[in-house]
Amino acid sequence: MCHCQPMQAKMGKFAMGLLVMCWLGGIADAEYKLYKDPTKPMNRRIKDLMGRMSLEEKIGQMMQIELAVASPQVMKDYYIGSVLSGGGSAPGPKAPPEKWVDMVNDIQKGSLSTRLGIPMIYGIDAVHGHNTVYNATIFPHNIGLGATRQAFYILVCLFGKDPELIKNIGAATALELRATGIPYTFAPCIAVCRDPRWGRCYESYSEDPKVVKEMTEIIVGLQGEIPPDSRKGVPYVNGQDKVAACAKHYVGDGGTTRGINMNNTVTSMHRLLSIHMSPYDDSIIKGVATIMVSYSSINGEKMHANTNLITGFLKKTLRFRGFVISDYKGIDLITDPPDANYTYSILAGIGAGIDMVMIPLNYTEFKNGLTLLVRSKSIPMKRIDDAVKRILRVKFTMGLFENPVADYSMAHYVGCEQEEEERREYGFPPPRSSSAAEFPNFAVVAASSTCSLTSATVRERESRSTDSGDGGVGAGIGVPGLPAAAHGQLAREAVRKSQVLLKNGASADEPLIPLPTKAAKVLVAGSHANNIGYQCGGWTIEWQGKGGNITSGTTILSAIENTVDPDTEVVYVERPEATYVKRGKFSYGVVVVGEVPYAEGSGDSLNLTLPEEGYRAIESVCRAVKCVVVLVTGRPVVMEPYMERIDALVAAWLPGSEGQGVADVLYGVHGFSGKLPRTWFKTVDQLPLNVGDTPYDPLFPFGFGLTTKPNAGY
């Protein structure tokens, strides 16, 4: 007995130890979540996570809400899958990148505090650079980029040359997005605009689907180069300096009757596939992560409710594996009037194959409505699972589970140098310098990206060009296809390559351009010469854009002043009278006029004329002195009967923040090379008028553009 008791005690302790070990092992097993293990295959992670999710959590993933109604508590309580900044939605006026990072991270903390900790994805319309952020680089709108693409079009067809410029723009935009903590952009717009009366025509690269298809290379810049062995349709985002892209607006948005926004596109299936659908196939091949549905209709059927085209063609025929997102309040507009029967709209939209709904405000109504429809079996659970699987696939692909929050380390990559006054206002230090080791997959961008350049600086930088007169910023760099200079310089390159010279003197023997830099006195006139807001157009800082000094950049007036000889007197008068011009003894005049900023809806125009003051400025200057007219517009506009009085005419489109690129070609720092991405009509009665139409009698045909050589002095 005396020997047994100690033995029993030892055995008891041993048993207790085993029990504790088993218990601890059970805890370890309970704590291990396969979906959080980055070493496991993505499909297994998705399956594991979905097996843990309730219906409420799944529906939450399908909801995207606006910043105005988002908070950490809302994210936690409703398991919200995504948040967006609508047009102009920001953490504050002139907010520096760090303020954006703080805002996104604060919202993200709510998502991470949920039971499963599924991170939300934050999206924004970065459609020509990170255009909602003050001081970001504003690139030319897509219509201008389509003009640059034309310069290479024949070469691409013959030799397979990639449009590196557009890829670089995508890469720079991705970097600036990541600098503000945002990993998702609602871009690119791959609409094929067939009627310039549409107010979104400047968001379209061209009327020619072949050009639009080539410009989908921007997806590679935004998301990264898809591996050669990747399966078609599977989304791909390569690293923390890349973002998820969104091809939009699926499909036929550029073909509506009379160009009316959200209108009906009347077409055969053959024309739909050959004109409007073809850029989507290329986008899917390039691994685009998401696709946004169009407000418009196809032959009377709302796209947001079109099961055949969303589920049948996009998901099954094209084998798209990313997620399909609605447009802003897109399902509300399924009924007429809008929101007449929201439960039906949910049924029709989700049933058609939409995976994530840009609600954007009344998320409780959506949640309750979709829950009711699932529980009543009006929407099958497999449709919900398909949507959630697609959303999670994109999030896992992006590495969002491993890197859900951002920091300030990339803040200095945003556009031009952030003004110290704005940074101090928000309590942030000046931006630091960067090093090549930080982002090995992206060429370092100089922190001192100056937006306003002196004439000496212009010439110094241009002298570094490595080719004959074109001097792309990607030339001679170590990483193929990525810019080695500041984003502002990349934008400037895009601007100069987007300029289309439509007229140059009375004949080829008497050209006005290149303009002489040495002149006694030069007149610059027009509403758009000294207005950075007008120069950038819609979707800049605010949804519709606005005039004035809304962000940093170089106006066309400043660019001219930077470029001419220091002894040349530059006089700016916005609205000169003809008598003043005649008495002024000007060597020549540069008239910069155009459209006031607009976006969808308000930009629709049945007459396509300039504001009257624009035509008056042309009349006043061009009747009195040799003149160049620079058009800052989002589309072709009526130019008759003024063509006879104009000596030289330039389509500058909406060039963005780097107006120096306009002066580069006006003064022969570089030659003109841009080609029209769309037909320039004579009268609106001809519309719609596109290349290949019969009859075809435009003012300037598709692909037209005069060329010049750079001055020897540059």
Secondary structure, DSSP 8 states (H G I E B T S, - for coil): -TTHHHHHHHHHHHHHHHHHHHHHHHHHHHH--GGG-TTS-HHHHHHHHHHH--HHHHHHHTEEEEGGG--HHHHHHHT--EEEE-TT--SSTT--HHHHHHHHHHHHHHHHTSSS----EEEE--SSBSTTSTT--B---HHHHHHHHHHTHHHHHHH----HHHHHHHHHHHHHHHHTT--EE---B------TTSTTGGGSS-SSHHHHHHHTTHHHHHH----TT--TT-----STT--B-EEEEETTGGG-GGG-TT-EE---HHHIIIIIIHHHHHHHHTT--EEEE-SSEETTEEGGG-HIIIIIIIIIIS---SEEE--TTTGGGGSSSTTSSHHHHHHHHHHHT--BEE--S-HHHHHHHHHHHHHTTSS-HHHHHHHHHHHHHHHHHTTTTT--S--STTGGGSSS---HHHHHHTT--------TTT-TTS----S---SS--HHHHHHHHTT--SSS---TTTT-SSTTS--S-HHHHHHHHHHHH-EEEEESSSTTS---S--S--SEEEEESTTTT-HHHHH-SSSSSSS--SSS-S--B-HHHHHHHHS-TTSEEEEESS--HHHHHHTT-SEEEEEEE-----TTTT--SS----HHHHHHHHHHHTTS-EEEEEE-SS----TTTGGG-SEEEE-----SBTHHHHHHHTTSS------SS-B-SSGGG-S--TT-SS---SB-TT--B-----TT-
